[in-house]
Amino acid sequence: MITAGIDIGTRLIKACLVDDGRIIASAIRHPERDMLKAIDEVYKGLLKSSGIKSRDVKKTISTGYGSGLVEFAELSLTDEVCIAKAVNMLAPGVNIATDVGGLFLRIVSINENGFLDDSLINEPCAAGSGKFLELVCEASGINIEMAGQAAGKSCMPYELKSTCAVFAESEVVSALNLNADHKDVIAGVFKSIALKASSMLNRSGVAPDRVCITGGMALFPEFIELVETTLKINAFGPDIDPRLIPCFGAAMIAQNDIKARPASFIRRIAGFGS
């Protein structure tokens, strides 16, 4: 059975088609002013690249900040529900994920049945997210795709004093004007986000042996290594593009044919208990 998951995030549109638990097509795209048009183009692009007809897609579930914009989705679920499902499918037995995306940092705990147990989200500030790194890279004149390599070459990460992304950006500009090393500044941002993730994980009350890092920051092995060092536990990224985790989880939930299941099953998927 072919199903689709579409994640309308704060920074990117992500979508995938899944057949029998395997991604057969995926897309990641920046949104445009006309979001409905962009969503339609992403979906049609998936169908074209995979050679799948729209009638062959049995169910579509949307997730993310703008999930309600996906008018052809049969159901919308929260990011946390979809992240829990995806991580459970890709790494069975792992009971927690740290999702570091464009604007949010989430801690998602997963119960023994593979469903969402609980979640925490950072305060509405970009300082614990990929947007923070993006701002600092722009101020430093470093391509964000090279941020991991730059951080990996640092011998003395810059200690950021500001916890607000706006103030931290000004602090970074001042530091650079005083000849701070660009590599140390980027490494300092990685460390700052890793410390926020560590603090939130401690607040969650979960004591995992392993933690799966998802979201755009998981593209950087240097960041995963910092989280691992900070938490003193095994941290790893998923086997697929970490930005696809919510839409993959949505497509996998759709594989379970929710409409045919009793309401209690839907409640369990959504994290409301049995």
N, C-alpha and C positions, 0 to 999 in steps of 0.2 A: 504494500500500500504506500502510495506517495502522499506525503503531507508537506505543508509549508509552515515556516516560522518567520515572522517579520518583527524586527526590533527597531522601533523608532526612538532612538536615543537623543540626548541633548546635543550631541556632536556629529553623529553619523546615523545613516540608515543601514541596517544590516539585515540580510535575509538569506534563507537557505531552503533547499528542497531536500527531503530525506526519504529514502526508500529502504525499508527493512533495517532501520537503524544506522544507515550509512548516508553521509552527505553526498548528493550527486551534483549539486550546483550551489554556488554561494556568491554573494555580492556584498561589497561594502562601498558606500558612497556618501559623500557630503550632501546634506540637504540643500534645497534651493528655496527661493521665496515661495514658489508654488509647490507646496509639500505634496499635495494630492497628485500632481503630475509626476513629481519625482518618485513617489511610492509606486505609481502605475508603471513607470519606466523601469524601475528596479525589478519589479515582479515579472514584467514581460521579458526583460533581459534574461532572467533566470530560466524562463520557459524556453526561450530561443536557444540559449547556450546548451541546454540539456536535451533539447529535442522533445520536450514533454508538452502535451496539449493541456490547456487549462482544465478541460473536463476530466483529465486523469489525476488531478490533484484532489484528493478526497476530503481534505480538511485543512483549513488555515487558521492558525492562532497567532495573534499579535501580542506584543509586549512592549515595554519601554514607556518613556515619558509621554510620547505621542501615540500610544497604541490605538486610541480611539479614532485616529485618522485613517486607519486601515478599514475602509468601509466593507470590503469583501471578506473580512475575517469572521469566522463563526463565533469566536470567543476571544476575549482579551484577558491576560493574566499579568500579574506583577513580575518585575524582573527577578525578584528573589525566588519566587516559585519556579521560574524557568531555569535559573542558575542552579538551584538545588537538583532539579531533574537531570540537567546536563552533566553536572559533576558526578552524580551517582552513576550515570551511564558510562562515563569515561573513566572513572576511578572508583569502582565499587568499594565501599568500606570507609572511604574518606568522609568524615563527618563535619567538615567545615571548609568554606571557601572565602577568600578575601578578594572582592571584586573592586578593582581600582580603575574606574572609567573616566570619561571626559569631565564630569563635574561632581561625581559622587564616589565615596568610598563606602563599601558595604561589607559587613560580616554576615555570612549566611551559614547558619548551622542546619545540618541535615540529619533527620532521624534514621532509625535503623531500617525503616521501610523505604528509604530513599526520597522521602518527601521533605518539604520545608518544615523545620522545627521552630526556628526563630530567626530574627535578623536585627541588625543594628545598622544605622546609616549616619554618616558624618553630618555635622552641622552644615547649614546651607552656605558653604564657603569653598572656593576652588583650591584652597591651600592643601587639601589632602587628595588631590586628583591630578589627572593628566593635563588638565587645563593649566595648572600651576607650572608644570614642566614646560608646556608650550610657551607661556608668557616669558619664562626665564630664558628659554632658548632664543626667542626673538630678541630679548634684551642683550643676550650674549653674542648674537650673530652666529649661532650654531644651528645647523639643520637638525630638527628634532629626531630624524632617523639616525643621526650620528651621536645622539645623546648618550647612549649606553657605552659606546666606545670611549667617549670623552670621560665619562664618570669612571670607567675602568682604569684609566691612566692616572687618576688623581691619587696623590700620596697624602693629602691633607684636606678632606672635605670641608668646605666653608660652613661655619656654624650659623645658620639662620636664626635670628632672634625674633623675627615677626612670625606670627601664626596666621595672619590674614594675607591672602594672595596679593591684594592691592599694595599693602605696605611692604610685603616681601619683595615685590617687583621693584619698588623704589629702593629698597635696601640693596638689592642686587646691582642695580644701576650705579648706586653710589660706590659699592665695593669694586665694581669693574673700573670705575673712574679713578679709583685709588690703586689700580693695577693688580687687583685680585686675579688669580689664574682662572680662566674660563672653565677649565676642567674641574677645578676644586668647587666652583660655584654649582655646576651641574651635579657633581657628586653630593654636594650639600642638599640639593633639592631631593635627590633620590633618598638620602638618609632621612630627611624630614618627613617624607611621605611614608617611608618604612616605619618610622617611629609612631606615626599616627595610626598605621595599621596595627602595630603591636599593641598600642594602648587600647584600641577598640576591641581587639581580640581578647585582651585581659578582662575587659569589661563584660564580654559576652559570657564569661563563666565557663566556657568550654575548654577542656584541656586535651587538645588533639595531639596525635603523634605525627600527623602529616597535615599540611594545609595546601589547598590548591589555589593558586593565584590566577585570577581571570581579569578580563578587561584590558584596555590598551597598554597599561604599564607592564603587563606580563609579556609584552613583546621584547622586553629588555632583560636578558639573563642576569645582568648586573643588579637589577632591582630585586629579582627573585632571590639572588644570593644575599643581598642586604637584609631582606625579610628573614631569611633562614638564619643568618647570623644574629640578628636582633632578637628573634623569638627562640633561638636555640632548638629549633625543630626542623624536620625535613619540609622544605617548601618546593613546589614544582609547578610548572605551567601545564596546561592541557595539551593533548596531542593534536588539537585543531587550532586554528587561529583563535586566540583567547578573546577577541572581540566578537566572535560568533556565538559565544556560549549562550546568551539569553535566547537568541533565535533558534539555535539548535535544540535547546531545552523545550521551547515552545513547539517545535516540529515533532519532537519525541513524545510530548504529552498528547499531541494530536494523533500520534500513532496508536494510542490506547483507545481511540474512538470514544471520546468522552460522552458524546450524546447517547451512546448505548449503555452507559454506566449509570448506576443509581446516584442520587444526589449526595449520598454519603461519600462516594468516591471523589466527586468533584470537591467536596469540602476538605477531604484529606489532601488532595493535590494543592489546594489553595492555602493549606496551612492552618485550617480551622479545627483540626482534630478529627476524631471519628464520629 
